[in-house]
Amino acid sequence: MTYQGLIRRYGRLLDLPAHTQIISLLEGATPLIPMPRLGRELGCELFVKFEGLNPTGSFKDRGMTAAVSEAVGRDAQTVICASTGNTAASAAAYAARAGLRAIVLIPEGKVAAGKLAGAIAYGAEVIQIQGSFDDALSLVVEITQKTPIALVNSINPYRIEGQKTSAFEICDELGAAPDWLCLPVGNAGNITSYWAGFKQYQKGLPQILGVQAQGAAPLVLGHPVEKPETLATAICIGKPARGEQALDAARESDGRIIAVSDEKILEAQRLLAAEGVWAEPASAAGAAGLLAESAAGTLDARGKRVVVVCTGHGMKDPAVIADSFQAPKVISASYEALTETIQY
Ligand SMILES: *Cc1c(COP(=O)(O)O)cnc(C)c1O
């Protein structure tokens, strides 16, 4: 049978109300890509779950198909979200698909170009807030309490339901849960979903390594961060809505939540790209955490099966590459100039 999207594939395992009316862009079914070279360095069997290959370029589509399907089923006309970028693009696409109005609030100047462009391309009304993601989230919570506008941030329980499916897919692909699952943590919806998904699927449980950026690490510090700062904009969040659940997932799984520097995130982004997987900076945080813990000897991956979740595509944030590398050389359009330049 041809693939018909997450809800048709796993709907029986998702707690969605009967009124749900499926809106799908055939999200999910993303590849679990073996990373033999990086794996050899760490002595483990390493895979990347490449969530950047979802329809709008991030894992947010898994939750969005569920949230928008539910909203459409109860006749919502408008959806709203606060976003660091990927939720905005995803909400915009699924709202467009359903014929709904989409409003997205983003922190001024803190959203990567590819994400903003996506939200606009799909026809969302994009509003910049003079404040942080956390400020934007407070505003959308308030307006959805006072009006019939549907909230599609990950405090919407159907987002969590939809996002569980990635854990199901990993178990189906490997035959069992991996030993370790490493992923970035921002607002902490995704780590909550994975843990719920693995527990429900009963194919074993991974230890979970959640990774925050050093400048936005409330779960490591144990208190909110008023002014979060990191070039990994998708996880630039100072007050995670599901922080408690993230800490529970880490503790129950015998894993942990750590912080890594932006420098280590960029290094991990380069290492992944060097093996053919280009993830946006936040998406490389899981790999950065695994590398840091392995180097410190605090996580022994040797002989283990490890899945690193790359949550969004590198094309979302082209500026970070352009900023950290020199512009390509310019040469005359001659054969001699070419052979001289590449010294061949
Ligand atoms: C949203 C997002 C995250 C963080 O996920 P949370 O559920 O907020 O923890 C990480 N990476 C990317 C690319 C994202 O879009």
Ligand as a Chemical Component Dictionary entry (heavy atoms), coordinates in Angstrom:
data_LIG
# 
_chem_comp.id                   LIG 
_chem_comp.type                 NON-POLYMER 
_chem_comp.pdbx_formal_charge   0 
_chem_comp.three_letter_code    LIG 
# 
loop_
_chem_comp_atom.comp_id 
_chem_comp_atom.atom_id 
_chem_comp_atom.alt_atom_id 
_chem_comp_atom.type_symbol 
_chem_comp_atom.charge 
_chem_comp_atom.model_Cartn_x 
_chem_comp_atom.model_Cartn_y 
_chem_comp_atom.model_Cartn_z 
_chem_comp_atom.pdbx_ordinal 
LIG C1 C1 C 0 11.573 22.730 17.606 1  
LIG C2 C2 C 0 12.935 22.265 17.327 2  
LIG C3 C3 C 0 13.756 21.705 18.317 3  
LIG C4 C4 C 0 13.347 21.648 19.752 4  
LIG O1 O1 O 0 12.270 20.781 19.976 5  
LIG P1 P1 P 0 11.429 20.923 21.327 6  
LIG O2 O2 O 0 10.297 20.006 21.142 7  
LIG O3 O3 O 0 11.015 22.359 21.397 8  
LIG O4 O4 O 0 12.344 20.564 22.428 9  
LIG C5 C5 C 0 14.982 21.222 17.948 10 
LIG N1 N1 N 0 15.422 21.285 16.678 11 
LIG C6 C6 C 0 14.661 21.816 15.698 12 
LIG C7 C7 C 0 15.207 21.862 14.328 13 
LIG C8 C8 C 0 13.400 22.314 15.983 14 
LIG O5 O5 O 0 12.685 22.850 15.008 15 
# 
loop_
_chem_comp_bond.comp_id 
_chem_comp_bond.atom_id_1 
_chem_comp_bond.atom_id_2 
_chem_comp_bond.value_order 
_chem_comp_bond.pdbx_ordinal 
LIG C1 C2 SING 1  
LIG C2 C3 SING 2  
LIG C2 C8 DOUB 3  
LIG C3 C4 SING 4  
LIG C3 C5 DOUB 5  
LIG C4 O1 SING 6  
LIG O1 P1 SING 7  
LIG P1 O2 DOUB 8  
LIG P1 O3 SING 9  
LIG P1 O4 SING 10 
LIG C5 N1 SING 11 
LIG N1 C6 DOUB 12 
LIG C6 C7 SING 13 
LIG C6 C8 SING 14 
LIG C8 O5 SING 15 
# 
